[in-house]
Amino acid sequence: MPENSREALHKNGNEVITSMEEKLIAPCGMNCGVCVSYLAMKNDLKKQGFRKSYCAGCIPRGKNCTFMKNQCDLLGKGLARFCYECGDFPCSRLKALDKRYHTKYHMNMVENLEFIKEHGIERFLEKEEAKWRCPECGEVICCHNGLCMNCGLDKLRKVKKYHWDEE
């Protein structure tokens, strides 16, 4: 198994995919591995006719944390791996981000960080793998719209939704 990652088998049993990796967990608690822009890149949606920006994730792009880096010296300078390492955790900026993601995208960043702090990154990745696994094909469900970018593309084409419950 690759270092710091979980693997899962597709339903057909032969193709192994990397699903959740430590480097895809941003300092703010965002799981970049379930983000629409990351999944668009992973599944190369532009080649399939979708207009969606690609993103490799905060840490892989060397951005430390896209959401928090300008407001937090620790993150901006790469001095903390996770926001819970800060004496101000959770700060007002993180609370606002957490509220938006919890309300719109079914992800609670503060809870993610508290879980990582208490149980470690490996247990967190296992939990995320179970939470965001598509029951149909075994790929990853997008946190931003609840769709699988592998087997849910026809639905995405039909409704053109990039967010949960968007009409």
DSSP file (Angstrom, degrees, kcal/mol; ACC not computed):
  #  RESIDUE AA STRUCTURE BP1 BP2  ACC     N-H-->O    O-->H-N    N-H-->O    O-->H-N    TCO  KAPPA ALPHA  PHI   PSI    X-CA   Y-CA   Z-CA
    1    1 A M              0   0    0      0, 0.0     3,-0.1     0, 0.0     5,-0.0   0.000 360.0 360.0 360.0 135.8    0.0    0.0    0.0
    2    2 A P    >   -     0   0    0      0, 0.0     3,-1.2     0, 0.0     5,-0.0  -0.284 360.0 -88.2 -59.8 146.9    1.4    3.5   -0.8
    3    3 A E  T 3  S+     0   0    0      1,-0.2     3,-0.1    18,-0.0     0, 0.0  -0.299 106.9   3.8 -59.0 136.4    2.6    5.4    2.2
    4    4 A N  T 3  S+     0   0    0      1,-0.2    18,-2.2    -3,-0.1     2,-0.3   0.807 110.4 102.0  59.2  36.2   -0.1    7.5    3.9
    5    5 A S  E <   -A   21   0A   0     -3,-1.2     2,-0.3    16,-0.2    16,-0.2  -0.958  60.7-135.8-142.6 164.1   -3.0    6.3    1.7
    6    6 A R  E     -A   20   0A   0     14,-1.9    13,-1.6    -2,-0.3    14,-0.6  -0.861  20.2-153.3-112.7 151.9   -5.9    4.0    1.7
    7    7 A E  E     -A   18   0A   0     -2,-0.3     2,-0.3    11,-0.2    11,-0.2  -0.930  10.1-174.0-125.5 153.4   -6.8    1.7   -1.2
    8    8 A A  E     -A   17   0A   0      9,-1.6     9,-2.0    -2,-0.3     2,-0.4  -0.977  21.0-123.5-141.8 154.4  -10.1    0.2   -2.3
    9    9 A L  E     -A   16   0A   0     -2,-0.3     7,-0.2     7,-0.2     5,-0.0  -0.781  25.3-121.0 -97.5 142.7  -11.2   -2.2   -4.9
   10   10 A H    >   -     0   0    0      5,-1.6     3,-2.0    -2,-0.4   128,-0.2  -0.309  38.6 -99.1 -66.9 165.2  -13.8   -1.4   -7.6
   11   11 A K  T 3  S+     0   0    0    126,-0.7    -1,-0.1     1,-0.3   127,-0.1   0.830 124.2  62.8 -57.8 -32.7  -16.9   -3.6   -7.6
   12   12 A N  T 3  S-     0   0    0    125,-0.2    -1,-0.3     1,-0.1   125,-0.0   0.629 105.5-133.1 -72.2  -9.8  -15.4   -5.7  -10.4
   13   13 A G  S <  S+     0   0    0     -3,-2.0    -2,-0.1     2,-0.2    -1,-0.1   0.351  82.1  79.0  83.8  -6.3  -12.6   -6.6   -8.1
   14   14 A N        +     0   0    0      1,-0.1     2,-0.6    -5,-0.0    -1,-0.1   0.741  69.8  74.6-111.2 -23.2   -9.6   -5.9  -10.3
   15   15 A E        -     0   0    0      2,-0.0    -5,-1.6    -5,-0.0     2,-0.5  -0.810  62.9-156.0 -97.7 120.1   -8.8   -2.2  -10.5
   16   16 A V  E     -A    9   0A   0     -2,-0.6     2,-0.4    -7,-0.2    -7,-0.2  -0.783  13.3-171.5 -92.9 131.9   -7.2   -0.8   -7.4
   17   17 A I  E     -A    8   0A   0     -9,-2.0    -9,-1.6    -2,-0.5     2,-0.6  -0.924  25.9-125.1-121.5 148.4   -7.6    3.0   -6.8
   18   18 A T  E     +A    7   0A   0     -2,-0.4   -11,-0.2   -11,-0.2     3,-0.1  -0.825  36.4 169.4 -87.2 125.2   -6.1    5.4   -4.3
   19   19 A S  E     +     0   0A   0    -13,-1.6     2,-0.4    -2,-0.6    -1,-0.2   0.857  55.4  21.0-108.9 -47.4   -9.0    7.0   -2.6
   20   20 A M  E     -A    6   0A   0    -14,-0.6   -14,-1.9    14,-0.0     2,-0.4  -0.990  61.9-179.2-131.5 130.6   -7.9    9.0    0.4
   21   21 A E  E >   -A    5   0A   0     -2,-0.4     3,-1.7   -16,-0.2   -16,-0.2  -0.971  34.1-128.1-130.9 145.4   -4.4   10.3    1.1
   22   22 A E  G >  S+     0   0    0    -18,-2.2     3,-2.1    -2,-0.4    -1,-0.1   0.878 108.8  60.8 -56.6 -40.1   -3.0   12.3    4.0
   23   23 A K  G 3  S+     0   0    0    -19,-0.3    36,-0.4     1,-0.3    -1,-0.3   0.668  97.4  60.9 -65.9 -13.9   -1.5   15.0    1.6
   24   24 A L  G <  S+     0   0    0     -3,-1.7     8,-2.9    35,-0.1     2,-0.8   0.399  81.8  92.8 -92.4   2.6   -5.1   15.7    0.4
   25   25 A I  B <  S-B   31   0B   0     -3,-2.1     6,-0.2     6,-0.2     5,-0.1  -0.869  73.4-145.1 -96.7 111.0   -6.2   16.7    3.9
   26   26 A A    >   -     0   0    0      4,-2.8     3,-2.1    -2,-0.8    39,-0.1  -0.286  23.9-107.7 -72.1 158.2   -5.8   20.5    4.1
   27   27 A P  T 3  S+     0   0    0      0, 0.0    56,-2.8     0, 0.0    57,-0.3   0.792 119.3  58.8 -56.0 -29.8   -4.7   22.2    7.3
   28   28 A C  T 3  S-     0   0    0     54,-0.2    85,-0.2    55,-0.1    84,-0.1   0.526 124.0-101.7 -79.4  -5.4   -8.2   23.6    7.7
   29   29 A G  S <  S+     0   0    0     -3,-2.1     2,-0.2     1,-0.4    79,-0.1   0.380  74.7 143.2  99.8  -3.7   -9.7   20.1    7.8
   30   30 A M        -     0   0    0      1,-0.1    -4,-2.8    -5,-0.1     2,-1.1  -0.516  48.6-138.9 -68.4 133.6  -10.9   20.2    4.2
   31   31 A N  B >   -B   25   0B   0     -2,-0.2     3,-2.0    -6,-0.2    -6,-0.2  -0.816  16.6-170.7 -93.6  96.7  -10.6   16.8    2.5
   32   32 A C  G >  S+     0   0    0     -8,-2.9     3,-1.3    -2,-1.1     6,-0.3   0.730  77.7  74.1 -61.5 -21.6   -9.4   17.9   -1.0
   33   33 A G  G 3  S+     0   0    0     -9,-0.5    -1,-0.3     1,-0.3    -8,-0.1   0.623 100.9  41.6 -68.1 -12.9   -9.8   14.3   -2.2
   34   34 A V  G <  S+     0   0    0     -3,-2.0   109,-3.2   -10,-0.2   110,-0.6   0.243  89.2 117.9-115.3  10.5  -13.6   14.8   -2.2
   35   35 A C  S <> S-     0   0    0     -3,-1.3     4,-2.8   107,-0.2     5,-0.3  -0.531  70.1-126.9 -79.0 144.0  -13.6   18.4   -3.7
   36   36 A V  H  > S+     0   0    0      1,-0.2     4,-2.1     2,-0.2     5,-0.1   0.856 109.6  50.4 -59.8 -37.4  -15.2   18.9   -7.1
   37   37 A S  H  > S+     0   0    0      2,-0.2     4,-1.5     1,-0.2    18,-1.3   0.871 112.4  46.2 -72.5 -35.7  -12.1   20.5   -8.6
   38   38 A Y  H  > S+     0   0    0     -6,-0.3     4,-3.0    16,-0.2    -2,-0.2   0.935 115.1  46.4 -68.3 -46.4   -9.9   17.7   -7.4
   39   39 A L  H  X S+     0   0    0     -4,-2.8     4,-2.3     1,-0.2    -2,-0.2   0.837 108.6  56.3 -67.3 -32.1  -12.3   15.0   -8.7
   40   40 A A  H  <>S+     0   0    0     -4,-2.1     5,-2.3    -5,-0.3     6,-0.3   0.912 112.4  42.8 -62.5 -41.5  -12.7   16.9  -12.0
   41   41 A M  H ><5S+     0   0    0     -4,-1.5     3,-1.1    14,-0.2    -2,-0.2   0.941 113.6  50.7 -67.7 -48.2   -8.9   16.7  -12.4
   42   42 A K  H 3<5S+     0   0    0     -4,-3.0    -2,-0.2     1,-0.3    -1,-0.2   0.867 120.2  35.9 -58.5 -38.7   -8.7   13.0  -11.3
   43   43 A N  T 3<5S-     0   0    0     -4,-2.3    -1,-0.3    -5,-0.2    -2,-0.2   0.339 105.6-128.8 -98.3   5.4  -11.5   12.0  -13.7
   44   44 A D  T X 5 +     0   0    0     -3,-1.1     3,-0.9    -4,-0.3     4,-0.5   0.916  36.1 177.2  46.2  58.5  -10.3   14.5  -16.4
   45   45 A L  G > X +     0   0    0     -5,-2.3     5,-2.4     1,-0.2     3,-0.8   0.734  69.1  68.9 -66.2 -23.6  -13.8   16.0  -16.9
   46   46 A K  G > 5S+     0   0    0     -6,-0.3     3,-1.6     1,-0.3    -1,-0.2   0.901  97.1  53.2 -61.7 -38.5  -12.7   18.5  -19.4
   47   47 A K  G < 5S+     0   0    0     -3,-0.9    -1,-0.3     1,-0.3    -2,-0.2   0.693 106.7  54.5 -67.4 -17.4  -12.1   15.7  -21.9
   48   48 A Q  G < 5S-     0   0    0     -3,-0.8    -1,-0.3    -4,-0.5    -2,-0.2   0.217 128.1 -95.4-102.4  13.5  -15.7   14.6  -21.2
   49   49 A G  T < 5S+     0   0    0     -3,-1.6     2,-0.4     1,-0.3    -3,-0.2   0.561  81.1 129.9  91.7   9.6  -17.1   18.0  -22.1
   50   50 A F      < -     0   0    0     -5,-2.4     2,-0.9    -6,-0.1    -1,-0.3  -0.770  51.4-141.5 -99.0 142.7  -17.4   19.6  -18.6
   51   51 A R        +     0   0    0     -2,-0.4     2,-0.4     2,-0.0    -5,-0.0  -0.841  48.5 135.4 -99.9  97.0  -16.1   23.1  -17.8
   52   52 A K        -     0   0    0     -2,-0.9    -6,-0.1   -12,-0.1    -2,-0.1  -0.990  54.0-115.1-145.4 133.9  -14.6   22.7  -14.4
   53   53 A S        -     0   0    0     -2,-0.4     2,-0.3     1,-0.1   -13,-0.2  -0.323  30.1-130.3 -67.3 151.3  -11.4   24.0  -13.0
   54   54 A Y        +     0   0    0    -14,-0.1     2,-0.3   -13,-0.1   -16,-0.2  -0.767  25.3 178.0-102.1 147.9   -8.8   21.5  -11.9
   55   55 A C        -     0   0    0    -18,-1.3   -14,-0.2    -2,-0.3     3,-0.1  -0.963  24.8-157.8-150.1 132.9   -7.0   21.5   -8.5
   56   56 A A        -     0   0    0     -2,-0.3     2,-0.1     1,-0.3     3,-0.1   0.465  61.9 -92.7 -87.1  -2.5   -4.5   19.0   -7.1
   57   57 A G     >  -     0   0    0      3,-0.1     4,-1.4     1,-0.1    -1,-0.3  -0.196  38.0 -81.2 105.8 159.3   -5.3   20.1   -3.5
   58   58 A C  T  4>S+     0   0    0      2,-0.2     5,-2.7     1,-0.2     6,-0.5   0.962 123.9  40.7 -62.9 -56.1   -3.7   22.6   -1.2
   59   59 A I  T >45S+     0   0    0    -36,-0.4     3,-1.8     1,-0.2     5,-0.2   0.930 114.2  51.4 -64.8 -47.9   -0.7   20.7    0.1
   60   60 A P  T 345S+     0   0    0      0, 0.0    -1,-0.2     0, 0.0    -2,-0.2   0.825 111.3  49.7 -59.7 -28.7    0.2   19.1   -3.3
   61   61 A R  T 3<5S-     0   0    0     -4,-1.4    -2,-0.2    -3,-0.2    -3,-0.1   0.473 115.5-117.4 -86.1  -1.4    0.2   22.5   -4.9
   62   62 A G  T < 5S+     0   0    0     -3,-1.8    -3,-0.2    -4,-0.3    -4,-0.1   0.756  80.6 123.3  73.1  24.5    2.4   24.0   -2.1
   63   63 A K      < -     0   0    0     -5,-2.7     2,-3.1    -6,-0.2    -4,-0.2   0.416  57.3-151.1 -96.9   0.2   -0.4   26.4   -1.0
   64   64 A N  S    S-     0   0    0     -6,-0.5     2,-0.3    -5,-0.2    -5,-0.2  -0.320  78.1  -8.2  58.7 -68.2   -0.5   25.1    2.6
   65   65 A C     >  -     0   0    0     -2,-3.1     4,-2.2    -7,-0.2     5,-0.2  -0.800  57.5-159.1-158.1 115.0   -4.2   26.1    2.8
   66   66 A T  T  4 S+     0   0    0     -2,-0.3     4,-0.3     1,-0.2    -1,-0.1   0.882  95.0  44.4 -60.0 -40.4   -6.1   28.1    0.2
   67   67 A F  T  4 S+     0   0    0      1,-0.1    -1,-0.2     2,-0.1     4,-0.1   0.859 126.5  23.6 -74.5 -36.7   -8.8   29.2    2.6
   68   68 A M  T >> S+     0   0    0      1,-0.1     4,-1.3     2,-0.1     3,-1.2   0.591  89.6  95.3-111.5 -13.2   -6.7   30.2    5.6
   69   69 A K  T 3< S+     0   0    0     -4,-2.2     7,-0.3     1,-0.3     3,-0.1   0.797  87.7  48.8 -58.9 -33.9   -3.2   31.1    4.5
   70   70 A N  T 34 S+     0   0    0     -4,-0.3    -1,-0.3     1,-0.2    -2,-0.1   0.723 116.7  42.0 -79.2 -20.2   -3.7   34.8    4.2
   71   71 A Q  T <4 S+     0   0    0     -3,-1.2     2,-0.5     1,-0.2    -2,-0.2   0.544 111.1  58.4-100.4  -8.9   -5.4   35.1    7.6
   72   72 A C     X  -     0   0    0     -4,-1.3     4,-3.0     1,-0.1     5,-0.2  -0.959  57.1-163.2-131.3 116.5   -3.0   32.9    9.6
   73   73 A D  H  > S+     0   0    0     -2,-0.5     4,-2.1     1,-0.2     6,-0.3   0.882  93.4  56.9 -62.0 -39.3    0.7   33.3    9.9
   74   74 A L  H  4>S+     0   0    0      1,-0.2     5,-3.2     2,-0.2     6,-0.8   0.939 116.5  34.3 -58.3 -47.7    1.2   29.7   11.0
   75   75 A L  H >45S+     0   0    0      3,-0.2     3,-1.3     4,-0.2    -2,-0.2   0.906 114.6  57.1 -74.7 -41.7   -0.4   28.3    7.9
   76   76 A G  H 3<5S+     0   0    0     -4,-3.0    -2,-0.2    -7,-0.3    -1,-0.2   0.844 114.8  38.7 -58.2 -35.0    0.8   31.0    5.6
   77   77 A K  T 3<5S-     0   0    0     -4,-2.1    -1,-0.3    -5,-0.2    -2,-0.2   0.392 113.9-116.2 -96.2   1.7    4.4   30.2    6.5
   78   78 A G  T < 5S+     0   0    0     -3,-1.3    -3,-0.2    -4,-0.2    -4,-0.1   0.792  73.7 133.2  70.5  28.1    3.8   26.5    6.7
   79   79 A L      < +     0   0    0     -5,-3.2     2,-0.4    -6,-0.3    -4,-0.2   0.552  64.7  45.1 -89.8  -8.8    4.6   26.3   10.4
   80   80 A A        -     0   0    0     -6,-0.8     3,-0.1     1,-0.1    -2,-0.1  -0.995  60.6-157.4-133.5 141.1    1.6   24.2   11.3
   81   81 A R  S    S+     0   0    0     -2,-0.4     2,-0.3     1,-0.2    -1,-0.1   0.881  84.4  20.3 -81.3 -41.0    0.2   21.1    9.6
   82   82 A F  S >  S-     0   0    0    -54,-0.1     3,-1.9     1,-0.1    -1,-0.2  -0.947  76.0-120.6-130.7 151.3   -3.3   21.4   11.0
   83   83 A C  G >  S+     0   0    0    -56,-2.8     3,-2.2    -2,-0.3     6,-0.2   0.782 106.3  72.0 -59.0 -29.5   -5.3   24.3   12.4
   84   84 A Y  G 3  S+     0   0    0    -57,-0.3    -1,-0.3     1,-0.3     5,-0.1   0.666  84.6  69.8 -64.6 -12.3   -5.8   22.5   15.7
   85   85 A E  G <  S+     0   0    0     -3,-1.9    -1,-0.3     3,-0.1     2,-0.3   0.574  84.4  91.4 -77.7  -8.6   -2.1   23.1   16.4
   86   86 A C  S X  S-     0   0    0     -3,-2.2     3,-1.5    -4,-0.2    -6,-0.0  -0.632  79.1-133.4 -90.2 144.0   -2.9   26.8   16.9
   87   87 A G  T 3  S+     0   0    0     -2,-0.3    -1,-0.1     1,-0.3    -3,-0.1   0.695 107.1  56.7 -66.3 -19.7   -3.7   28.4   20.2
   88   88 A D  T 3  S+     0   0    0     -5,-0.1    -1,-0.3     3,-0.0    -4,-0.1   0.312  85.7 171.8 -94.2   7.7   -6.6   30.2   18.6
   89   89 A F    <   +     0   0    0     -3,-1.5    -5,-0.1     1,-0.3     3,-0.0  -0.441  66.1  27.4 -67.2 132.0   -8.3   27.0   17.3
   90   90 A P  S    S-     0   0    0      0, 0.0    -1,-0.3     0, 0.0    -6,-0.0   0.495  90.0-171.4 -85.6 128.2  -11.0   27.3   16.1
   91   91 A C     >  -     0   0    0      1,-0.1     4,-2.5    -8,-0.1     5,-0.2  -0.211  39.2-101.3 -74.3 169.9  -10.5   30.9   15.0
   92   92 A S  H  > S+     0   0    0      1,-0.2     4,-2.2     2,-0.2     5,-0.2   0.862 122.0  53.5 -63.7 -36.2  -13.4   33.0   13.6
   93   93 A R  H  > S+     0   0    0      2,-0.2     4,-2.2     1,-0.2    -1,-0.2   0.922 111.4  45.3 -64.5 -44.0  -12.2   32.5   10.0
   94   94 A L  H  > S+     0   0    0      2,-0.2     4,-3.1     1,-0.2    -2,-0.2   0.894 111.0  53.8 -66.4 -40.0  -12.2   28.7   10.4
   95   95 A K  H  X S+     0   0    0     -4,-2.5     4,-2.4     2,-0.2    -2,-0.2   0.910 110.1  47.1 -60.7 -42.0  -15.6   28.8   12.2
   96   96 A A  H  X S+     0   0    0     -4,-2.2     4,-2.1     2,-0.2    -2,-0.2   0.923 114.3  46.5 -65.7 -44.3  -17.1   30.8    9.2
   97   97 A L  H  X S+     0   0    0     -4,-2.2     4,-2.5     1,-0.2     5,-0.2   0.919 112.7  50.7 -62.1 -44.2  -15.6   28.4    6.7
   98   98 A D  H  X S+     0   0    0     -4,-3.1     4,-2.9     1,-0.2     5,-0.2   0.899 108.7  51.4 -60.7 -43.1  -16.8   25.4    8.8
   99   99 A K  H  X S+     0   0    0     -4,-2.4     4,-2.4    -5,-0.2     5,-0.2   0.916 111.4  47.7 -62.5 -42.9  -20.3   26.8    8.9
  100  100 A R  H  X S+     0   0    0     -4,-2.1     4,-2.8     2,-0.2     5,-0.4   0.936 116.1  42.9 -63.9 -47.0  -20.5   27.2    5.2
  101  101 A Y  H  X S+     0   0    0     -4,-2.5     4,-2.0     2,-0.2     6,-1.4   0.874 114.7  50.0 -69.3 -36.9  -19.1   23.8    4.4
  102  102 A H  H  X S+     0   0    0     -4,-2.9     4,-0.7    -5,-0.2    -1,-0.2   0.921 117.3  40.7 -65.9 -42.8  -21.3   22.1    7.1
  103  103 A T  H  < S+     0   0    0     -4,-2.4    -2,-0.2    -5,-0.2    -3,-0.2   0.925 129.9  24.6 -71.4 -46.6  -24.4   23.8    5.8
  104  104 A K  H  < S+     0   0    0     -4,-2.8    60,-0.4    -5,-0.2    -3,-0.2   0.805 131.1  29.4 -92.0 -31.4  -23.8   23.5    2.0
  105  105 A Y  H  < S-     0   0    0     -4,-2.0    -3,-0.2    -5,-0.4    -2,-0.1   0.287  93.2-116.3-124.7  10.5  -21.5   20.5    1.5
  106  106 A H  S  < S+     0   0    0     -4,-0.7     2,-0.4    -5,-0.3    -4,-0.2   0.824  77.1 118.0  61.1  32.5  -22.1   18.0    4.3
  107  107 A M        -     0   0    0     -6,-1.4     2,-0.6    -9,-0.1    -2,-0.2  -0.999  48.9-160.4-132.7 133.1  -18.5   18.4    5.7
  108  108 A N     >  -     0   0    0     -2,-0.4     4,-2.3     1,-0.2     5,-0.1  -0.904   5.7-174.1-115.7 103.4  -17.6   19.7    9.1
  109  109 A M  H  > S+     0   0    0     -2,-0.6     4,-2.5     2,-0.2     5,-0.2   0.870  83.7  51.6 -68.1 -39.2  -14.0   20.9    9.1
  110  110 A V  H  > S+     0   0    0      2,-0.2     4,-2.5     1,-0.2    -1,-0.2   0.926 112.4  47.3 -64.2 -43.6  -13.7   21.6   12.8
  111  111 A E  H  > S+     0   0    0      2,-0.2     4,-2.5     1,-0.2    -2,-0.2   0.900 110.0  53.9 -63.0 -39.8  -15.0   18.1   13.6
  112  112 A N  H  X S+     0   0    0     -4,-2.3     4,-2.5     1,-0.2    -2,-0.2   0.946 111.2  45.1 -56.4 -48.6  -12.6   16.7   11.0
  113  113 A L  H  X S+     0   0    0     -4,-2.5     4,-2.5     1,-0.2    -2,-0.2   0.891 112.2  50.6 -65.1 -40.8   -9.7   18.4   12.8
  114  114 A E  H  X S+     0   0    0     -4,-2.5     4,-2.1     2,-0.2    -1,-0.2   0.888 111.4  49.5 -64.4 -38.1  -10.9   17.3   16.2
  115  115 A F  H  X>S+     0   0    0     -4,-2.5     4,-3.4     2,-0.2     5,-0.6   0.928 111.3  48.5 -65.4 -45.4  -11.2   13.7   15.0
  116  116 A I  H  X5S+     0   0    0     -4,-2.5     4,-1.9     1,-0.2    -2,-0.2   0.918 112.3  49.3 -60.5 -43.7   -7.6   13.8   13.5
  117  117 A K  H  <5S+     0   0    0     -4,-2.5    -1,-0.2     1,-0.2    -2,-0.2   0.905 120.1  36.3 -62.2 -42.3   -6.2   15.3   16.7
  118  118 A E  H  <5S+     0   0    0     -4,-2.1    -2,-0.2    -5,-0.2    -1,-0.2   0.875 134.2  19.4 -80.5 -39.1   -7.9   12.6   18.9
  119  119 A H  H  <5S-     0   0    0     -4,-3.4     4,-0.4    -5,-0.2    -3,-0.2   0.570 104.5-114.0-114.3 -12.6   -7.7    9.5   16.7
  120  120 A G     X< -     0   0    0     -4,-1.9     4,-1.6    -5,-0.6    -1,-0.2  -0.064  31.9 -77.8  94.8 161.7   -4.9   10.2   14.1
  121  121 A I  H  > S+     0   0    0      1,-0.2     4,-2.7     2,-0.2     5,-0.2   0.852 122.4  57.5 -69.0 -37.1   -4.8   10.7   10.4
  122  122 A E  H  > S+     0   0    0      1,-0.2     4,-2.0     2,-0.2    -1,-0.2   0.926 109.0  45.0 -63.3 -44.5   -5.1    7.0    9.5
  123  123 A R  H  > S+     0   0    0     -4,-0.4     4,-2.3     2,-0.2    -1,-0.2   0.883 112.8  52.9 -65.7 -36.8   -8.4    6.5   11.3
  124  124 A F  H  X S+     0   0    0     -4,-1.6     4,-2.7     1,-0.2    -2,-0.2   0.935 108.3  49.5 -62.5 -45.3   -9.6    9.7    9.8
  125  125 A L  H  X S+     0   0    0     -4,-2.7     4,-2.4     1,-0.2    -2,-0.2   0.882 110.1  51.3 -62.7 -38.3   -8.8    8.5    6.3
  126  126 A E  H  X S+     0   0    0     -4,-2.0     4,-1.9     2,-0.2    -1,-0.2   0.920 111.4  47.6 -62.2 -44.1  -10.6    5.2    7.0
  127  127 A K  H  X S+     0   0    0     -4,-2.3     4,-2.3     1,-0.2    -2,-0.2   0.912 112.8  48.4 -63.9 -43.4  -13.7    7.1    8.2
  128  128 A E  H  X S+     0   0    0     -4,-2.7     4,-2.6     2,-0.2    -1,-0.2   0.883 107.2  56.1 -65.0 -39.0  -13.6    9.5    5.1
  129  129 A E  H  < S+     0   0    0     -4,-2.4     4,-0.4    -5,-0.2    -1,-0.2   0.925 111.6  42.9 -59.7 -44.4  -13.2    6.5    2.8
  130  130 A A  H >< S+     0   0    0     -4,-1.9     3,-0.6     1,-0.2    -2,-0.2   0.903 115.2  49.9 -67.6 -41.2  -16.4    4.9    4.1
  131  131 A K  H 3< S+     0   0    0     -4,-2.3    -2,-0.2     1,-0.2    -1,-0.2   0.885 119.1  34.4 -65.9 -40.7  -18.3    8.2    4.2
  132  132 A W  T 3< S+     0   0    0     -4,-2.6     9,-3.7    -5,-0.1     2,-0.4   0.202  86.2 121.0-105.7  15.1  -17.5    9.3    0.6
  133  133 A R  B <   -C  140   0C   0     -3,-0.6     7,-0.2    -4,-0.4     6,-0.1  -0.675  64.6-123.4 -84.1 128.7  -17.4    6.0   -1.2
  134  134 A C     >  -     0   0    0      5,-3.4     4,-1.5    -2,-0.4    -2,-0.1  -0.550  11.8-149.4 -69.3 126.8  -19.9    5.6   -4.1
  135  135 A P  T  4 S+     0   0    0      0, 0.0    -1,-0.1     0, 0.0    -2,-0.0   0.709  92.5  51.9 -71.3 -17.9  -22.1    2.5   -3.4
  136  136 A E  T  4 S+     0   0    0      3,-0.1  -125,-0.1     1,-0.0    -2,-0.0   0.927 130.7   2.5 -83.9 -48.3  -22.5    1.9   -7.1
  137  137 A C  T  4 S-     0   0    0      2,-0.1  -126,-0.7  -127,-0.1  -125,-0.2   0.543  90.1-115.9-122.1 -11.5  -18.9    1.8   -8.5
  138  138 A G  S  < S+     0   0    0     -4,-1.5     3,-0.1     1,-0.2  -130,-0.0   0.386  73.8 122.4  89.8  -5.1  -16.6    2.3   -5.5
  139  139 A E  S    S-     0   0    0      1,-0.1    -5,-3.4    -6,-0.1     2,-0.4  -0.054  71.0 -75.2 -77.6-171.4  -15.2    5.6   -6.6
  140  140 A V  B     -C  133   0C   0     -7,-0.2     9,-0.9    -3,-0.1     2,-0.3  -0.717  35.7-136.4 -95.9 135.8  -15.4    8.8   -4.5
  141  141 A I  B     -D  148   0D   0     -9,-3.7     2,-0.3    -2,-0.4     7,-0.2  -0.707  28.3-114.7 -85.8 139.5  -18.5   10.9   -4.1
  142  142 A C     >  -     0   0    0      5,-2.8     4,-2.3    -2,-0.3     3,-0.5  -0.577  11.8-149.1 -77.6 131.6  -18.0   14.7   -4.4
  143  143 A C  T  4 S+     0   0    0   -109,-3.2    21,-0.2    -2,-0.3  -108,-0.2   0.769  94.5  59.6 -70.1 -24.5  -18.6   16.7   -1.2
  144  144 A H  T  4 S+     0   0    0   -110,-0.6    20,-1.2     1,-0.1    -1,-0.2   0.725 128.2   4.8 -80.5 -21.2  -19.8   19.7   -3.2
  145  145 A N  T  4 S-     0   0    0     -3,-0.5    20,-0.3    18,-0.3    -2,-0.2   0.461  89.8-118.6-141.1  -5.0  -22.7   18.0   -5.0
  146  146 A G  S  < S+     0   0    0     -4,-2.3     2,-0.3     1,-0.3    -3,-0.1   0.603  72.1 125.9  76.4  10.2  -23.1   14.5   -3.7
  147  147 A L        -     0   0    0     -5,-0.2    -5,-2.8    15,-0.0     2,-0.5  -0.757  63.6-122.8-105.2 149.6  -22.4   12.9   -7.1
  148  148 A C  B  >  -D  141   0D   0     -2,-0.3     4,-1.5    -7,-0.2    -7,-0.2  -0.775  15.1-149.1 -83.8 127.9  -19.9   10.3   -8.1
  149  149 A M  T  4 S+     0   0    0     -9,-0.9    -1,-0.1    -2,-0.5    -8,-0.1   0.381  93.7  48.8 -81.6   6.3  -17.7   11.8  -10.9
  150  150 A N  T  4 S+     0   0    0    -10,-0.2     3,-0.4     3,-0.0    -1,-0.1   0.789 129.0  11.7-104.0 -64.4  -17.3    8.3  -12.3
  151  151 A C  T  4 S+     0   0    0      1,-0.2     3,-0.3     2,-0.1     4,-0.2   0.560 122.6  63.3 -95.3  -7.5  -20.8    6.8  -12.6
  152  152 A G     X  +     0   0    0     -4,-1.5     4,-2.1     1,-0.2    -1,-0.2   0.253  68.4 103.7 -98.9  13.1  -22.8    9.9  -11.9
  153  153 A L  H  > S+     0   0    0     -3,-0.4     4,-2.7     1,-0.2     5,-0.2   0.844  76.5  55.9 -66.7 -33.5  -21.6   11.9  -15.0
  154  154 A D  H  > S+     0   0    0     -3,-0.3     4,-2.2     2,-0.2    -1,-0.2   0.919 109.9  46.3 -63.7 -41.3  -24.9   11.3  -16.9
  155  155 A K  H  > S+     0   0    0      2,-0.2     4,-2.7     1,-0.2     5,-0.4   0.905 111.9  51.5 -65.2 -40.8  -26.8   12.9  -14.0
  156  156 A L  H  X S+     0   0    0     -4,-2.1     4,-2.1     1,-0.2    -2,-0.2   0.900 110.7  48.6 -62.7 -41.2  -24.3   15.7  -13.9
  157  157 A R  H  < S+     0   0    0     -4,-2.7    -1,-0.2     2,-0.2    -2,-0.2   0.905 114.0  47.2 -62.7 -41.8  -24.8   16.3  -17.6
  158  158 A K  H  < S+     0   0    0     -4,-2.2    -2,-0.2    -5,-0.2    -1,-0.2   0.935 127.9  22.1 -68.4 -49.0  -28.6   16.3  -17.3
  159  159 A V  H  < S-     0   0    0     -4,-2.7    -2,-0.2    -5,-0.1    -3,-0.2   0.606  86.9-147.1 -98.6 -12.8  -28.9   18.6  -14.3
  160  160 A K     <  +     0   0    0     -4,-2.1     2,-0.5    -5,-0.4    -3,-0.1   0.854  40.3 159.1  49.5  41.2  -25.6   20.4  -14.6
  161  161 A K        +     0   0    0     -6,-0.2    -1,-0.2    -5,-0.2    -2,-0.1  -0.823  29.3 173.1-101.0 131.7  -25.4   20.8  -10.9
  162  162 A Y  S    S+     0   0    0     -2,-0.5     2,-0.3    -3,-0.1    -1,-0.1   0.338  70.4  54.0-109.8   2.2  -22.1   21.4   -9.1
  163  163 A H  S >  S-     0   0    0    -18,-0.2     3,-1.5     3,-0.0   -18,-0.3  -0.958  97.4 -85.8-134.6 154.3  -23.7   21.9   -5.7
  164  164 A W  T 3  S-     0   0    0    -20,-1.2     3,-0.1   -60,-0.4   -18,-0.1  -0.260 108.3  -1.7 -55.4 139.0  -26.1   19.9   -3.5
  165  165 A D  T 3  S+     0   0    0    -20,-0.3     2,-0.4     1,-0.2    -1,-0.3   0.667  89.2 153.8  54.2  22.5  -29.8   20.4   -4.3
  166  166 A E    <         0   0    0     -3,-1.5    -1,-0.2     1,-0.1    -5,-0.0  -0.662 360.0 360.0 -80.8 134.4  -29.0   23.0   -7.0
  167  167 A E              0   0    0     -2,-0.4    -1,-0.1    -3,-0.1    -6,-0.1   0.446 360.0 360.0 -88.5 360.0  -31.8   23.2   -9.6
